[in-house]
Amino acid sequence: MSADAASPGHEPLGISCNDVSMRYGKTLALDRLALRVEPGTALGLVGRNGAGKSTLFRVMLGIERPTSGNVEMLPYAMPRERFLARTGFVPDHLSAYDWMTVGSAIEYVASLQPYFDRAWSDELVRDLGLDRSKKLKALSRGMQARLAFVLGLSHRPGLVILDEPLLGVDAVSHDSILSMVARLRDELESTVIIASHALGDLARLTDRVAFIDRGRIVEELATDDLVAGTKRLVLSPRPAAFAPPPEAVHVTQRDDALVVTVRNFTNELFDRMRAIVPGGRVDVVDLTIAEACADRMRAMEVTA
C-alpha cells in the first residue's frame, strides 16, 4: 500500500530498527540493535535498568538520531510528522504543569494533535474515572498514570509505545489501564510496544517478548512459547560436574540439588539431563511468564 492510498485514520503502524547504534561519548547505549514490530502485533520489551529500553524508544520516536543504522516505518514509508501524529507515547511519569486541571491538560493536547478524537477521549476519561475539574497536583500516582494514557492515546494511535507506564500505580488503576490497552489492541488493532517490570502483564497484552541487554536484542520469541517452553529442572543429588546445555538460561546451586532453567524444553533435553544424575532424579517445574522472564534477567546480571 502506498502512503497516498492509505487512509489517515486508524491503520496499525509498525516499525523496524535496522542495526541501530546510539553512543553518548564513551557509552554505547544501543549496539547494532535489530528489531522489527509488524503492524497490528504487540511486543513486550524486557531488560534490566540501563539495558537501553528508553533510549530505543527515543530513537523510535525521532527524539534522538541514532549514531548509525536506521529506523523504518511500516507497512510503508510516510513523512516523519505523520508517523509521529499517528503514534501514541506514554512515559513512566506524567509530564504536565501542576497548575493545570485534567480538562485543561486534555484540551492542550487536543490543540496540538491533528488526529485527536473527541468521542474516544471522552470515553477514555469516563472509563478511567477521571474528574476534569481536578488539578494535576491533587492527583494520586494512579490517577496521574490514568491521565497520561488519556493524553497519549486520545487520537486512537496506530502505534502505541508504553515506557514503564504502570510504575507505582494502585491495583484498581492498574487493571483499568490494562483493560484500556487491551481494547486498543482488540478493537482498533493498534500495534503495541510495552516495556514493563510488571512481567505478568506481558501474558495478557503481548504476542511476542524481546529481551534487551546492553543495547542489543538477545532473544525474541512468541509469548506462548516463552511460557510453555521455559522450565526449571531440579537435578538431585547435585552432580559433581556440570556443563550447561545450550538451552540453559540460568543455573543455581542448592546444597542437595542443581536448578537449571532451560528454554525450548523437550523430552530429548529431559533425557540428556537425566543422564547427568544416574540413579538420581530430575523434577520439571512449570513457570509463570514472570518467572521465565526473571530468570533470563538474572542471567544478564551474572554476565554483565
Secondary structure in CASP SS format (residue, H / E / C, confidence):
PFRMAT SS
TARGET T0000
AUTHOR 0000-0000-0000
METHOD secondary structure of the structure
MODEL  1
M C 1.00
S C 1.00
A C 1.00
D C 1.00
A C 1.00
A C 1.00
S C 1.00
P C 1.00
G C 1.00
H C 1.00
E C 1.00
P C 1.00
L C 1.00
G E 1.00
I E 1.00
S E 1.00
C E 1.00
N E 1.00
D E 1.00
V E 1.00
S E 1.00
M E 1.00
R E 1.00
Y E 1.00
G C 1.00
K C 1.00
T E 1.00
L E 1.00
A E 1.00
L E 1.00
D E 1.00
R E 1.00
L E 1.00
A E 1.00
L E 1.00
R E 1.00
V E 1.00
E C 1.00
P C 1.00
G C 1.00
T C 1.00
A E 1.00
L E 1.00
G E 1.00
L E 1.00
V E 1.00
G C 1.00
R C 1.00
N C 1.00
G C 1.00
A C 1.00
G C 1.00
K H 1.00
S H 1.00
T H 1.00
L H 1.00
F H 1.00
R H 1.00
V H 1.00
M H 1.00
L C 1.00
G C 1.00
I C 1.00
E C 1.00
R C 1.00
P C 1.00
T C 1.00
S E 1.00
G E 1.00
N E 1.00
V E 1.00
E E 1.00
M E 1.00
L E 1.00
P C 1.00
Y C 1.00
A C 1.00
M C 1.00
P C 1.00
R H 1.00
E H 1.00
R H 1.00
F H 1.00
L H 1.00
A H 1.00
R C 1.00
T E 1.00
G E 1.00
F E 1.00
V E 1.00
P C 1.00
D C 1.00
H C 1.00
L C 1.00
S C 1.00
A C 1.00
Y C 1.00
D C 1.00
W C 1.00
M C 1.00
T E 1.00
V H 1.00
G H 1.00
S H 1.00
A H 1.00
I H 1.00
E H 1.00
Y H 1.00
V H 1.00
A H 1.00
S H 1.00
L H 1.00
Q C 1.00
P C 1.00
Y C 1.00
F C 1.00
D C 1.00
R H 1.00
A H 1.00
W H 1.00
S H 1.00
D H 1.00
E H 1.00
L H 1.00
V H 1.00
R H 1.00
D H 1.00
L C 1.00
G C 1.00
L C 1.00
D C 1.00
R C 1.00
S C 1.00
K C 1.00
K E 1.00
L H 1.00
K H 1.00
A H 1.00
L C 1.00
S C 1.00
R H 1.00
G H 1.00
M H 1.00
Q H 1.00
A H 1.00
R H 1.00
L H 1.00
A H 1.00
F H 1.00
V H 1.00
L H 1.00
G H 1.00
L H 1.00
S C 1.00
H C 1.00
R C 1.00
P C 1.00
G C 1.00
L E 1.00
V E 1.00
I E 1.00
L E 1.00
D E 1.00
E C 1.00
P C 1.00
L C 1.00
L C 1.00
G C 1.00
V C 1.00
D C 1.00
A H 1.00
V H 1.00
S H 1.00
H H 1.00
D H 1.00
S H 1.00
I H 1.00
L H 1.00
S H 1.00
M H 1.00
V H 1.00
A H 1.00
R H 1.00
L H 1.00
R H 1.00
D H 1.00
E H 1.00
L H 1.00
E C 1.00
S C 1.00
T E 1.00
V E 1.00
I E 1.00
I E 1.00
A E 1.00
S C 1.00
H C 1.00
A C 1.00
L C 1.00
G C 1.00
D H 1.00
L H 1.00
A H 1.00
R H 1.00
L H 1.00
T C 1.00
D C 1.00
R E 1.00
V E 1.00
A E 1.00
F E 1.00
I E 1.00
D E 1.00
R C 1.00
G C 1.00
R E 1.00
I E 1.00
V E 1.00
E E 1.00
E E 1.00
L E 1.00
A E 1.00
T H 1.00
D H 1.00
D H 1.00
L H 1.00
V H 1.00
A H 1.00
G H 1.00
T C 1.00
K E 1.00
R E 1.00
L E 1.00
V E 1.00
L E 1.00
S E 1.00
P C 1.00
R C 1.00
P C 1.00
A C 1.00
A C 1.00
F C 1.00
A C 1.00
P C 1.00
P C 1.00
P C 1.00
E C 1.00
A E 1.00
V E 1.00
H E 1.00
V E 1.00
T E 1.00
Q E 1.00
R C 1.00
D C 1.00
D C 1.00
A C 1.00
L E 1.00
V E 1.00
V E 1.00
T E 1.00
V E 1.00
R C 1.00
N C 1.00
F C 1.00
T C 1.00
N H 1.00
E H 1.00
L H 1.00
F H 1.00
D H 1.00
R H 1.00
M H 1.00
R H 1.00
A H 1.00
I H 1.00
V C 1.00
P C 1.00
G C 1.00
G C 1.00
R E 1.00
V E 1.00
D E 1.00
V E 1.00
V E 1.00
D E 1.00
L C 1.00
T C 1.00
I H 1.00
A H 1.00
E H 1.00
A H 1.00
C H 1.00
A H 1.00
D H 1.00
R H 1.00
M H 1.00
R H 1.00
A H 1.00
M H 1.00
E H 1.00
V H 1.00
T H 1.00
A C 1.00
END
